[in-house]
Amino acid sequence: MALNTKTGLSTEDILIEDIQSLFMDCQVGSCSFVARESNKVACTLAKLCFRDNFMVFGFDDILRCIGHLVASDLG
């Protein structure tokens, strides 16, 4: 990922710029693309964030969801 690239003003560009800033602030050395199908936990958690009732989920619910997804990936 090139951290020094210029970005535009679209919503996606601003999001990418924010992510790049976080990476630099946290001193992340590298990152790589992982297809959605290969990272079901992140994909599912991202989808849950956009649900109207997301705040109803407790930490234990989220941990169970992660455990279930990881187990199904391994099985």
All heavy atoms as a GROMACS GRO file, in nm:
protein
  571
    1MET      N    1   0.084  -0.117   0.000
    1MET     CA    2   0.000   0.000   0.000
    1MET      C    3   0.088   0.123   0.000
    1MET      O    4   0.180   0.134   0.078
    1MET     CB    5  -0.089  -0.001   0.124
    1MET     CG    6  -0.178   0.119   0.132
    1MET     SD    7  -0.304   0.093   0.256
    1MET     CE    8  -0.254   0.214   0.373
    2ALA      N    9   0.059   0.215  -0.086
    2ALA     CA   10   0.138   0.337  -0.096
    2ALA      C   11   0.077   0.444  -0.007
    2ALA      O   12  -0.032   0.495  -0.033
    2ALA     CB   13   0.142   0.384  -0.240
    3LEU      N   14   0.144   0.477   0.100
    3LEU     CA   15   0.091   0.575   0.194
    3LEU      C   16   0.107   0.718   0.145
    3LEU      O   17   0.043   0.808   0.196
    3LEU     CB   18   0.159   0.561   0.330
    3LEU     CG   19   0.122   0.436   0.407
    3LEU    CD1   20   0.202   0.431   0.536
    3LEU    CD2   21  -0.025   0.431   0.438
    4ASN      N   22   0.189   0.741   0.047
    4ASN     CA   23   0.214   0.876   0.003
    4ASN      C   24   0.134   0.916  -0.119
    4ASN      O   25   0.159   1.020  -0.177
    4ASN     CB   26   0.365   0.893  -0.026
    4ASN     CG   27   0.446   0.878   0.100
    4ASN    OD1   28   0.402   0.919   0.206
    4ASN    ND2   29   0.561   0.817   0.089
    5THR      N   30   0.038   0.836  -0.159
    5THR     CA   31  -0.041   0.870  -0.277
    5THR      C   32  -0.142   0.978  -0.244
    5THR      O   33  -0.187   0.990  -0.130
    5THR     CB   34  -0.116   0.747  -0.332
    5THR    OG1   35  -0.202   0.699  -0.230
    5THR    CG2   36  -0.021   0.639  -0.377
    6LYS      N   37  -0.176   1.058  -0.344
    6LYS     CA   38  -0.278   1.163  -0.326
    6LYS      C   39  -0.415   1.101  -0.343
    6LYS      O   40  -0.435   1.013  -0.425
    6LYS     CB   41  -0.258   1.274  -0.431
    6LYS     CG   42  -0.125   1.345  -0.417
    6LYS     CD   43  -0.125   1.432  -0.295
    6LYS     CE   44   0.007   1.508  -0.286
    6LYS     NZ   45   0.028   1.568  -0.160
    7THR      N   46  -0.510   1.146  -0.263
    7THR     CA   47  -0.645   1.095  -0.274
    7THR      C   48  -0.739   1.209  -0.313
    7THR      O   49  -0.708   1.326  -0.296
    7THR     CB   50  -0.692   1.032  -0.141
    7THR    OG1   51  -0.684   1.131  -0.038
    7THR    CG2   52  -0.608   0.912  -0.106
    8GLY      N   53  -0.857   1.173  -0.361
    8GLY     CA   54  -0.956   1.271  -0.402
    8GLY      C   55  -1.050   1.306  -0.289
    8GLY      O   56  -1.019   1.286  -0.172
    9LEU      N   57  -1.167   1.356  -0.326
    9LEU     CA   58  -1.262   1.402  -0.225
    9LEU      C   59  -1.388   1.315  -0.216
    9LEU      O   60  -1.481   1.350  -0.146
    9LEU     CB   61  -1.303   1.547  -0.255
    9LEU     CG   62  -1.189   1.648  -0.246
    9LEU    CD1   63  -1.238   1.786  -0.287
    9LEU    CD2   64  -1.133   1.652  -0.104
   10SER      N   65  -1.390   1.202  -0.285
   10SER     CA   66  -1.506   1.115  -0.274
   10SER      C   67  -1.510   1.052  -0.135
   10SER      O   68  -1.410   1.053  -0.062
   10SER     CB   69  -1.502   1.006  -0.381
   10SER     OG   70  -1.403   0.910  -0.350
   11THR      N   71  -1.623   0.997  -0.100
   11THR     CA   72  -1.637   0.932   0.031
   11THR      C   73  -1.534   0.821   0.048
   11THR      O   74  -1.471   0.809   0.154
   11THR     CB   75  -1.779   0.873   0.046
   11THR    OG1   76  -1.875   0.978   0.028
   11THR    CG2   77  -1.799   0.809   0.181
   12GLU      N   78  -1.514   0.742  -0.058
   12GLU     CA   79  -1.417   0.633  -0.051
   12GLU      C   80  -1.275   0.687  -0.035
   12GLU      O   81  -1.196   0.632   0.042
   12GLU     CB   82  -1.425   0.545  -0.177
   12GLU     CG   83  -1.554   0.468  -0.191
   12GLU     CD   84  -1.668   0.549  -0.253
   12GLU    OE1   85  -1.645   0.664  -0.296
   12GLU    OE2   86  -1.780   0.497  -0.256
   13ASP      N   87  -1.243   0.795  -0.107
   13ASP     CA   88  -1.110   0.853  -0.096
   13ASP      C   89  -1.083   0.905   0.045
   13ASP      O   90  -0.974   0.887   0.099
   13ASP     CB   91  -1.092   0.969  -0.196
   13ASP     CG   92  -1.089   0.922  -0.339
   13ASP    OD1   93  -1.050   0.806  -0.364
   13ASP    OD2   94  -1.124   1.002  -0.428
   14ILE      N   95  -1.183   0.969   0.104
   14ILE     CA   96  -1.166   1.022   0.240
   14ILE      C   97  -1.149   0.907   0.340
   14ILE      O   98  -1.065   0.914   0.430
   14ILE     CB   99  -1.286   1.112   0.277
   14ILE    CG1  100  -1.281   1.238   0.189
   14ILE    CG2  101  -1.284   1.147   0.424
   14ILE    CD1  102  -1.405   1.324   0.196
   15LEU      N  103  -1.226   0.799   0.321
   15LEU     CA  104  -1.213   0.682   0.408
   15LEU      C  105  -1.073   0.621   0.396
   15LEU      O  106  -1.009   0.589   0.496
   15LEU     CB  107  -1.319   0.578   0.373
   15LEU     CG  108  -1.314   0.447   0.452
   15LEU    CD1  109  -1.338   0.473   0.600
   15LEU    CD2  110  -1.418   0.350   0.399
   16ILE      N  111  -1.024   0.608   0.273
   16ILE     CA  112  -0.890   0.553   0.251
   16ILE      C  113  -0.785   0.642   0.315
   16ILE      O  114  -0.691   0.594   0.379
   16ILE     CB  115  -0.863   0.533   0.100
   16ILE    CG1  116  -0.950   0.419   0.047
   16ILE    CG2  117  -0.715   0.507   0.073
   16ILE    CD1  118  -0.953   0.406  -0.103
   17GLU      N  119  -0.802   0.772   0.304
   17GLU     CA  120  -0.707   0.865   0.365
   17GLU      C  121  -0.707   0.850   0.518
   17GLU      O  122  -0.602   0.851   0.582
   17GLU     CB  123  -0.742   1.008   0.326
   17GLU     CG  124  -0.637   1.109   0.366
   17GLU     CD  125  -0.670   1.246   0.311
   17GLU    OE1  126  -0.650   1.267   0.190
   17GLU    OE2  127  -0.718   1.330   0.390
   18ASP      N  128  -0.826   0.832   0.578
   18ASP     CA  129  -0.835   0.810   0.722
   18ASP      C  130  -0.765   0.681   0.762
   18ASP      O  131  -0.693   0.676   0.862
   18ASP     CB  132  -0.981   0.804   0.768
   18ASP     CG  133  -1.049   0.940   0.767
   18ASP    OD1  134  -0.978   1.042   0.755
   18ASP    OD2  135  -1.173   0.943   0.778
   19ILE      N  136  -0.785   0.575   0.684
   19ILE     CA  137  -0.720   0.447   0.713
   19ILE      C  138  -0.568   0.461   0.703
   19ILE      O  139  -0.494   0.412   0.788
   19ILE     CB  140  -0.772   0.337   0.618
   19ILE    CG1  141  -0.919   0.307   0.649
   19ILE    CG2  142  -0.687   0.210   0.629
   19ILE    CD1  143  -0.989   0.221   0.545
   20GLN      N  144  -0.522   0.531   0.600
   20GLN     CA  145  -0.378   0.553   0.584
   20GLN      C  146  -0.321   0.629   0.703
   20GLN      O  147  -0.214   0.596   0.754
   20GLN     CB  148  -0.350   0.628   0.454
   20GLN     CG  149  -0.373   0.545   0.330
   20GLN     CD  150  -0.359   0.624   0.202
   20GLN    OE1  151  -0.374   0.746   0.200
   20GLN    NE2  152  -0.331   0.555   0.093
   21SER      N  153  -0.394   0.729   0.750
   21SER     CA  154  -0.348   0.806   0.866
   21SER      C  155  -0.340   0.720   0.990
   21SER      O  156  -0.244   0.728   1.068
   21SER     CB  157  -0.442   0.924   0.892
   21SER     OG  158  -0.436   1.017   0.788
   22LEU      N  159  -0.442   0.634   1.010
   22LEU     CA  160  -0.439   0.543   1.125
   22LEU      C  161  -0.322   0.447   1.116
   22LEU      O  162  -0.255   0.419   1.217
   22LEU     CB  163  -0.570   0.464   1.133
   22LEU     CG  164  -0.692   0.540   1.184
   22LEU    CD1  165  -0.818   0.458   1.163
   22LEU    CD2  166  -0.674   0.577   1.330
   23PHE      N  167  -0.296   0.394   0.997
   23PHE     CA  168  -0.182   0.305   0.979
   23PHE      C  169  -0.051   0.374   1.015
   23PHE      O  170   0.034   0.318   1.082
   23PHE     CB  171  -0.175   0.254   0.835
   23PHE     CG  172  -0.261   0.135   0.806
   23PHE    CD1  173  -0.366   0.100   0.889
   23PHE    CD2  174  -0.239   0.057   0.695
   23PHE    CE1  175  -0.446  -0.009   0.862
   23PHE    CE2  176  -0.318  -0.052   0.667
   23PHE     CZ  177  -0.422  -0.085   0.751
   24MET      N  178  -0.037   0.498   0.971
   24MET     CA  179   0.086   0.572   1.001
   24MET      C  180   0.097   0.601   1.150
   24MET      O  181   0.203   0.585   1.210
   24MET     CB  182   0.092   0.700   0.918
   24MET     CG  183   0.115   0.672   0.770
   24MET     SD  184   0.106   0.819   0.666
   24MET     CE  185   0.239   0.916   0.731
   25ASP      N  186  -0.016   0.643   1.213
   25ASP     CA  187  -0.015   0.673   1.356
   25ASP      C  188   0.016   0.550   1.440
   25ASP      O  189   0.082   0.559   1.543
   25ASP     CB  190  -0.150   0.731   1.400
   25ASP     CG  191  -0.174   0.871   1.345
   25ASP    OD1  192  -0.079   0.934   1.295
   25ASP    OD2  193  -0.290   0.916   1.350
   26CYS      N  194  -0.034   0.434   1.397
   26CYS     CA  195  -0.014   0.309   1.472
   26CYS      C  196   0.112   0.235   1.428
   26CYS      O  197   0.138   0.125   1.475
   26CYS     CB  198  -0.135   0.219   1.456
   26CYS     SG  199  -0.286   0.290   1.523
   27GLN      N  200   0.186   0.294   1.336
   27GLN     CA  201   0.310   0.238   1.285
   27GLN      C  202   0.290   0.097   1.228
   27GLN      O  203   0.367   0.006   1.256
   27GLN     CB  204   0.418   0.239   1.393
   27GLN     CG  205   0.450   0.379   1.440
   27GLN     CD  206   0.551   0.382   1.553
   27GLN    OE1  207   0.586   0.280   1.612
   27GLN    NE2  208   0.600   0.500   1.583
   28VAL      N  209   0.183   0.082   1.150
   28VAL     CA  210   0.158  -0.046   1.082
   28VAL      C  211   0.259  -0.059   0.970
   28VAL      O  212   0.271   0.028   0.885
   28VAL     CB  213   0.014  -0.051   1.027
   28VAL    CG1  214  -0.008  -0.175   0.943
   28VAL    CG2  215  -0.086  -0.045   1.142
   29GLY      N  216   0.332  -0.169   0.969
   29GLY     CA  217   0.438  -0.187   0.870
   29GLY      C  218   0.386  -0.223   0.732
   29GLY      O  219   0.438  -0.175   0.631
   30SER      N  220   0.283  -0.304   0.724
   30SER     CA  221   0.231  -0.342   0.594
   30SER      C  222   0.089  -0.394   0.609
   30SER      O  223   0.043  -0.424   0.719
   30SER     CB  224   0.319  -0.451   0.532
   30SER     OG  225   0.312  -0.569   0.609
   31CYS      N  226   0.022  -0.403   0.498
   31CYS     CA  227  -0.110  -0.463   0.496
   31CYS      C  228  -0.127  -0.529   0.360
   31CYS      O  229  -0.051  -0.502   0.267
   31CYS     CB  230  -0.220  -0.359   0.520
   31CYS     SG  231  -0.233  -0.238   0.390
   32SER      N  232  -0.225  -0.615   0.349
   32SER     CA  233  -0.249  -0.681   0.222
   32SER      C  234  -0.398  -0.706   0.206
   32SER      O  235  -0.473  -0.712   0.303
   32SER     CB  236  -0.171  -0.812   0.212
   32SER     OG  237  -0.191  -0.889   0.327
   33PHE      N  238  -0.439  -0.719   0.082
   33PHE     CA  239  -0.579  -0.743   0.049
   33PHE      C  240  -0.615  -0.888   0.081
   33PHE      O  241  -0.541  -0.979   0.050
   33PHE     CB  242  -0.603  -0.715  -0.100
   33PHE     CG  243  -0.740  -0.752  -0.145
   33PHE    CD1  244  -0.847  -0.669  -0.119
   33PHE    CD2  245  -0.762  -0.870  -0.212
   33PHE    CE1  246  -0.975  -0.703  -0.160
   33PHE    CE2  247  -0.890  -0.906  -0.255
   33PHE     CZ  248  -0.996  -0.821  -0.227
   34VAL      N  249  -0.730  -0.904   0.144
   34VAL     CA  250  -0.784  -1.038   0.169
   34VAL      C  251  -0.927  -1.037   0.116
   34VAL      O  252  -1.007  -0.952   0.153
   34VAL     CB  253  -0.784  -1.071   0.320
   34VAL    CG1  254  -0.849  -1.206   0.346
   34VAL    CG2  255  -0.643  -1.067   0.376
   35ALA      N  256  -0.956  -1.130   0.030
   35ALA     CA  257  -1.090  -1.136  -0.029
   35ALA      C  258  -1.195  -1.157   0.079
   35ALA      O  259  -1.171  -1.222   0.180
   35ALA     CB  260  -1.097  -1.251  -0.131
   36ARG      N  261  -1.311  -1.102   0.057
   36ARG     CA  262  -1.422  -1.110   0.152
   36ARG      C  263  -1.452  -1.255   0.189
   36ARG      O  264  -1.477  -1.287   0.305
   36ARG     CB  265  -1.544  -1.044   0.089
   36ARG     CG  266  -1.658  -1.024   0.183
   36ARG     CD  267  -1.769  -0.948   0.115
   36ARG     NE  268  -1.722  -0.814   0.084
   36ARG     CZ  269  -1.787  -0.726   0.010
   36ARG    NH1  270  -1.903  -0.761  -0.042
   36ARG    NH2  271  -1.740  -0.608  -0.013
   37GLU      N  272  -1.447  -1.344   0.092
   37GLU     CA  273  -1.478  -1.484   0.116
   37GLU      C  274  -1.376  -1.549   0.210
   37GLU      O  275  -1.405  -1.647   0.276
   37GLU     CB  276  -1.481  -1.564  -0.014
   37GLU     CG  277  -1.586  -1.516  -0.112
   37GLU     CD  278  -1.546  -1.390  -0.190
   37GLU    OE1  279  -1.426  -1.368  -0.212
   37GLU    OE2  280  -1.636  -1.313  -0.226
   38SER      N  281  -1.256  -1.495   0.213
   38SER     CA  282  -1.150  -1.552   0.296
   38SER      C  283  -1.145  -1.490   0.434
   38SER      O  284  -1.066  -1.532   0.518
   38SER     CB  285  -1.015  -1.532   0.228
   38SER     OG  286  -1.014  -1.597   0.104
   39ASN      N  287  -1.226  -1.389   0.459
   39ASN     CA  288  -1.224  -1.323   0.588
   39ASN      C  289  -1.367  -1.300   0.635
   39ASN      O  290  -1.414  -1.188   0.646
   39ASN     CB  291  -1.147  -1.191   0.580
   39ASN     CG  292  -1.107  -1.141   0.716
   39ASN    OD1  293  -1.153  -1.193   0.817
   39ASN    ND2  294  -1.025  -1.040   0.718
   40LYS      N  295  -1.436  -1.410   0.663
   40LYS     CA  296  -1.578  -1.404   0.698
   40LYS      C  297  -1.602  -1.327   0.828
   40LYS      O  298  -1.705  -1.262   0.842
   40LYS     CB  299  -1.636  -1.544   0.708
   40LYS     CG  300  -1.647  -1.614   0.576
   40LYS     CD  301  -1.705  -1.751   0.592
   40LYS     CE  302  -1.705  -1.823   0.458
   40LYS     NZ  303  -1.748  -1.960   0.470
   41VAL      N  304  -1.508  -1.332   0.921
   41VAL     CA  305  -1.527  -1.263   1.049
   41VAL      C  306  -1.534  -1.113   1.026
   41VAL      O  307  -1.629  -1.047   1.070
   41VAL     CB  308  -1.414  -1.298   1.148
   41VAL    CG1  309  -1.422  -1.211   1.272
   41VAL    CG2  310  -1.419  -1.445   1.186
   42ALA      N  311  -1.438  -1.058   0.956
   42ALA     CA  312  -1.437  -0.913   0.931
   42ALA      C  313  -1.556  -0.871   0.848
   42ALA      O  314  -1.620  -0.768   0.875
   42ALA     CB  315  -1.307  -0.872   0.862
   43CYS      N  316  -1.590  -0.949   0.748
   43CYS     CA  317  -1.704  -0.919   0.661
   43CYS      C  318  -1.834  -0.918   0.741
   43CYS      O  319  -1.914  -0.824   0.731
   43CYS     CB  320  -1.711  -1.019   0.547
   43CYS     SG  321  -1.847  -0.988   0.433
   44THR      N  322  -1.855  -1.018   0.824
   44THR     CA  323  -1.977  -1.027   0.904
   44THR      C  324  -1.985  -0.914   1.006
   44THR      O  325  -2.090  -0.852   1.023
   44THR     CB  326  -1.986  -1.164   0.974
   44THR    OG1  327  -1.983  -1.266   0.876
   44THR    CG2  328  -2.113  -1.175   1.057
   45LEU      N  329  -1.874  -0.885   1.074
   45LEU     CA  330  -1.875  -0.776   1.172
   45LEU      C  331  -1.902  -0.642   1.105
   45LEU      O  332  -1.974  -0.557   1.159
   45LEU     CB  333  -1.743  -0.773   1.249
   45LEU     CG  334  -1.720  -0.889   1.345
   45LEU    CD1  335  -1.581  -0.880   1.406
   45LEU    CD2  336  -1.828  -0.894   1.452
   46ALA      N  337  -1.846  -0.621   0.987
   46ALA     CA  338  -1.872  -0.496   0.914
   46ALA      C  339  -2.019  -0.485   0.877
   46ALA      O  340  -2.080  -0.378   0.890
   46ALA     CB  341  -1.785  -0.491   0.789
   47LYS      N  342  -2.080  -0.595   0.833
   47LYS     CA  343  -2.222  -0.593   0.799
   47LYS      C  344  -2.307  -0.566   0.923
   47LYS      O  345  -2.407  -0.494   0.916
   47LYS     CB  346  -2.264  -0.726   0.736
   47LYS     CG  347  -2.216  -0.744   0.595
   47LYS     CD  348  -2.260  -0.879   0.542
   47LYS     CE  349  -2.207  -0.904   0.402
   47LYS     NZ  350  -2.243  -1.038   0.352
   48LEU      N  351  -2.270  -0.623   1.037
   48LEU     CA  352  -2.346  -0.601   1.160
   48LEU      C  353  -2.344  -0.455   1.202
   48LEU      O  354  -2.442  -0.404   1.257
   48LEU     CB  355  -2.289  -0.687   1.274
   48LEU     CG  356  -2.320  -0.835   1.270
   48LEU    CD1  357  -2.246  -0.908   1.382
   48LEU    CD2  358  -2.470  -0.860   1.281
   49CYS      N  359  -2.236  -0.386   1.176
   49CYS     CA  360  -2.224  -0.245   1.215
   49CYS      C  361  -2.330  -0.158   1.147
   49CYS      O  362  -2.368  -0.055   1.201
   49CYS     CB  363  -2.086  -0.191   1.180
   49CYS     SG  364  -1.957  -0.255   1.284
   50PHE      N  365  -2.376  -0.200   1.031
   50PHE     CA  366  -2.473  -0.120   0.956
   50PHE      C  367  -2.618  -0.157   0.987
   50PHE      O  368  -2.710  -0.097   0.933
   50PHE     CB  369  -2.446  -0.130   0.806
   50PHE     CG  370  -2.318  -0.062   0.767
   50PHE    CD1  371  -2.205  -0.134   0.739
   50PHE    CD2  372  -2.312   0.076   0.762
   50PHE    CE1  373  -2.086  -0.071   0.705
   50PHE    CE2  374  -2.195   0.141   0.728
   50PHE     CZ  375  -2.081   0.068   0.699
   51ARG      N  376  -2.638  -0.253   1.076
   51ARG     CA  377  -2.774  -0.291   1.115
   51ARG      C  378  -2.827  -0.191   1.216
   51ARG      O  379  -2.754  -0.137   1.298
   51ARG     CB  380  -2.775  -0.431   1.174
   51ARG     CG  381  -2.749  -0.539   1.070
   51ARG     CD  382  -2.750  -0.675   1.127
   51ARG     NE  383  -2.873  -0.704   1.202
   51ARG     CZ  384  -2.907  -0.825   1.239
   51ARG    NH1  385  -2.831  -0.927   1.209
   51ARG    NH2  386  -3.017  -0.844   1.306
   52ASP      N  387  -2.956  -0.166   1.209
   52ASP     CA  388  -3.019  -0.070   1.301
   52ASP      C  389  -3.008  -0.114   1.446
   52ASP      O  390  -3.000  -0.031   1.536
   52ASP     CB  391  -3.167  -0.052   1.265
   52ASP     CG  392  -3.185   0.023   1.134
   52ASP    OD1  393  -3.093   0.097   1.095
   52ASP    OD2  394  -3.291   0.005   1.072
   53ASN      N  395  -3.009  -0.244   1.470
   53ASN     CA  396  -3.007  -0.294   1.608
   53ASN      C  397  -2.866  -0.337   1.652
   53ASN      O  398  -2.853  -0.415   1.745
   53ASN     CB  399  -3.105  -0.410   1.624
   53ASN     CG  400  -3.070  -0.531   1.537
   53ASN    OD1  401  -2.987  -0.521   1.447
   53ASN    ND2  402  -3.134  -0.643   1.565
   54PHE      N  403  -2.763  -0.286   1.587
   54PHE     CA  404  -2.627  -0.328   1.621
   54PHE      C  405  -2.594  -0.302   1.767
   54PHE      O  406  -2.529  -0.382   1.833
   54PHE     CB  407  -2.523  -0.261   1.532
   54PHE     CG  408  -2.382  -0.296   1.567
   54PHE    CD1  409  -2.334  -0.423   1.543
   54PHE    CD2  410  -2.299  -0.204   1.628
   54PHE    CE1  411  -2.204  -0.459   1.576
   54PHE    CE2  412  -2.168  -0.238   1.662
   54PHE     CZ  413  -2.121  -0.366   1.636
   55MET      N  414  -2.640  -0.190   1.821
   55MET     CA  415  -2.607  -0.155   1.959
   55MET      C  416  -2.669  -0.251   2.059
   55MET      O  417  -2.630  -0.255   2.175
   55MET     CB  418  -2.651  -0.011   1.989
   55MET     CG  419  -2.576   0.093   1.906
   55MET     SD  420  -2.396   0.080   1.913
   55MET     CE  421  -2.366   0.131   2.080
   56VAL      N  422  -2.765  -0.332   2.015
   56VAL     CA  423  -2.828  -0.431   2.102
   56VAL      C  424  -2.733  -0.547   2.130
   56VAL      O  425  -2.739  -0.609   2.235
   56VAL     CB  426  -2.960  -0.482   2.038
   56VAL    CG1  427  -3.022  -0.594   2.119
   56VAL    CG2  428  -3.056  -0.366   2.020
   57PHE      N  429  -2.641  -0.574   2.037
   57PHE     CA  430  -2.547  -0.684   2.054
   57PHE      C  431  -2.448  -0.652   2.166
   57PHE      O  432  -2.389  -0.545   2.170
   57PHE     CB  433  -2.468  -0.710   1.925
   57PHE     CG  434  -2.550  -0.765   1.814
   57PHE    CD1  435  -2.591  -0.683   1.709
   57PHE    CD2  436  -2.589  -0.898   1.813
   57PHE    CE1  437  -2.667  -0.734   1.605
   57PHE    CE2  438  -2.666  -0.949   1.710
   57PHE     CZ  439  -2.705  -0.867   1.607
   58GLY      N  440  -2.430  -0.747   2.256
   58GLY     CA  441  -2.332  -0.732   2.361
   58GLY      C  442  -2.198  -0.790   2.318
   58GLY      O  443  -2.187  -0.858   2.215
   59PHE      N  444  -2.097  -0.765   2.398
   59PHE     CA  445  -1.963  -0.814   2.369
   59PHE      C  446  -1.962  -0.966   2.359
   59PHE      O  447  -1.899  -1.023   2.270
   59PHE     CB  448  -1.866  -0.765   2.477
   59PHE     CG  449  -1.724  -0.800   2.450
   59PHE    CD1  450  -1.655  -0.739   2.346
   59PHE    CD2  451  -1.658  -0.894   2.527
   59PHE    CE1  452  -1.523  -0.771   2.320
   59PHE    CE2  453  -1.526  -0.926   2.503
   59PHE     CZ  454  -1.459  -0.864   2.399
   60ASP      N  455  -2.036  -1.032   2.449
   60ASP     CA  456  -2.041  -1.179   2.446
   60ASP      C  457  -2.106  -1.231   2.318
   60ASP      O  458  -2.063  -1.333   2.263
   60ASP     CB  459  -2.118  -1.232   2.568
   60ASP     CG  460  -2.040  -1.212   2.698
   60ASP    OD1  461  -1.916  -1.201   2.691
   60ASP    OD2  462  -2.104  -1.207   2.804
   61ASP      N  463  -2.209  -1.158   2.270
   61ASP     CA  464  -2.273  -1.197   2.144
   61ASP      C  465  -2.174  -1.189   2.029
   61ASP      O  466  -2.170  -1.278   1.943
   61ASP     CB  467  -2.391  -1.104   2.113
   61ASP     CG  468  -2.501  -1.115   2.216
   61ASP    OD1  469  -2.526  -1.226   2.266
   61ASP    OD2  470  -2.561  -1.010   2.246
   62ILE      N  471  -2.095  -1.084   2.026
   62ILE     CA  472  -1.997  -1.066   1.919
   62ILE      C  473  -1.889  -1.174   1.926
   62ILE      O  474  -1.850  -1.230   1.825
   62ILE     CB  475  -1.937  -0.924   1.924
   62ILE    CG1  476  -2.046  -0.822   1.891
   62ILE    CG2  477  -1.819  -0.911   1.829
   62ILE    CD1  478  -2.007  -0.679   1.913
   63LEU      N  479  -1.845  -1.207   2.048
   63LEU     CA  480  -1.745  -1.314   2.064
   63LEU      C  481  -1.800  -1.448   2.016
   63LEU      O  482  -1.729  -1.525   1.950
   63LEU     CB  483  -1.699  -1.324   2.209
   63LEU     CG  484  -1.608  -1.212   2.258
   63LEU    CD1  485  -1.574  -1.234   2.406
   63LEU    CD2  486  -1.482  -1.203   2.176
   64ARG      N  487  -1.926  -1.477   2.049
   64ARG     CA  488  -1.988  -1.602   2.002
   64ARG      C  489  -1.996  -1.604   1.850
   64ARG      O  490  -1.971  -1.706   1.786
   64ARG     CB  491  -2.126  -1.620   2.064
   64ARG     CG  492  -2.125  -1.684   2.201
   64ARG     CD  493  -2.264  -1.728   2.244
   64ARG     NE  494  -2.358  -1.617   2.260
   64ARG     CZ  495  -2.364  -1.540   2.368
   64ARG    NH1  496  -2.282  -1.562   2.469
   64ARG    NH2  497  -2.452  -1.443   2.375
   65CYS      N  498  -2.030  -1.490   1.791
   65CYS     CA  499  -2.039  -1.481   1.645
   65CYS      C  500  -1.902  -1.508   1.583
   65CYS      O  501  -1.890  -1.585   1.488
   65CYS     CB  502  -2.088  -1.340   1.606
   65CYS     SG  503  -2.091  -1.307   1.430
   66ILE      N  504  -1.799  -1.448   1.637
   66ILE     CA  505  -1.663  -1.470   1.587
   66ILE      C  506  -1.625  -1.617   1.603
   66ILE      O  507  -1.571  -1.679   1.511
   66ILE     CB  508  -1.562  -1.378   1.659
   66ILE    CG1  509  -1.586  -1.232   1.620
   66ILE    CG2  510  -1.418  -1.420   1.629
   66ILE    CD1  511  -1.508  -1.133   1.703
   67GLY      N  512  -1.652  -1.674   1.721
   67GLY     CA  513  -1.620  -1.814   1.744
   67GLY      C  514  -1.690  -1.906   1.646
   67GLY      O  515  -1.631  -2.000   1.593
   68HIS      N  516  -1.818  -1.877   1.620
   68HIS     CA  517  -1.894  -1.960   1.525
   68HIS      C  518  -1.836  -1.949   1.384
   68HIS      O  519  -1.819  -2.050   1.315
   68HIS     CB  520  -2.041  -1.915   1.526
   68HIS     CG  521  -2.124  -1.982   1.423
   68HIS    ND1  522  -2.164  -2.113   1.434
   68HIS    CD2  523  -2.172  -1.938   1.305
   68HIS    CE1  524  -2.235  -2.146   1.328
   68HIS    NE2  525  -2.242  -2.041   1.246
   69LEU      N  526  -1.803  -1.828   1.341
   69LEU     CA  527  -1.748  -1.809   1.206
   69LEU      C  528  -1.612  -1.876   1.190
   69LEU      O  529  -1.584  -1.938   1.088
   69LEU     CB  530  -1.739  -1.660   1.172
   69LEU     CG  531  -1.872  -1.590   1.154
   69LEU    CD1  532  -1.852  -1.438   1.153
   69LEU    CD2  533  -1.940  -1.636   1.026
   70VAL      N  534  -1.528  -1.862   1.290
   70VAL     CA  535  -1.395  -1.924   1.283
   70VAL      C  536  -1.408  -2.076   1.282
   70VAL      O  537  -1.343  -2.144   1.203
   70VAL     CB  538  -1.305  -1.876   1.400
   70VAL    CG1  539  -1.177  -1.958   1.408
   70VAL    CG2  540  -1.272  -1.728   1.384
   71ALA      N  541  -1.496  -2.129   1.366
   71ALA     CA  542  -1.517  -2.274   1.371
   71ALA      C  543  -1.568  -2.326   1.236
   71ALA      O  544  -1.525  -2.431   1.189
   71ALA     CB  545  -1.612  -2.311   1.483
   72SER      N  546  -1.661  -2.252   1.174
   72SER     CA  547  -1.714  -2.298   1.046
   72SER      C  548  -1.608  -2.288   0.935
   72SER      O  549  -1.607  -2.367   0.842
   72SER     CB  550  -1.839  -2.222   1.008
   72SER     OG  551  -1.812  -2.087   0.981
   73ASP      N  552  -1.519  -2.190   0.945
   73ASP     CA  553  -1.408  -2.180   0.848
   73ASP      C  554  -1.312  -2.298   0.862
   73ASP      O  555  -1.260  -2.349   0.764
   73ASP     CB  556  -1.330  -2.050   0.868
   73ASP     CG  557  -1.387  -1.935   0.789
   73ASP    OD1  558  -1.478  -1.957   0.707
   73ASP    OD2  559  -1.342  -1.821   0.811
   74LEU      N  560  -1.289  -2.342   0.986
   74LEU     CA  561  -1.195  -2.450   1.010
   74LEU      C  562  -1.256  -2.587   0.984
   74LEU      O  563  -1.182  -2.682   0.956
   74LEU     CB  564  -1.145  -2.445   1.155
   74LEU     CG  565  -1.062  -2.322   1.191
   74LEU    CD1  566  -1.032  -2.323   1.342
   74LEU    CD2  567  -0.933  -2.317   1.111
   75GLY      N  568  -1.388  -2.597   0.992
   75GLY     CA  569  -1.456  -2.725   0.979
   75GLY      C  570  -1.484  -2.770   0.842
   75GLY      O  571  -1.446  -2.745   0.738
   0.00000   0.00000   0.00000
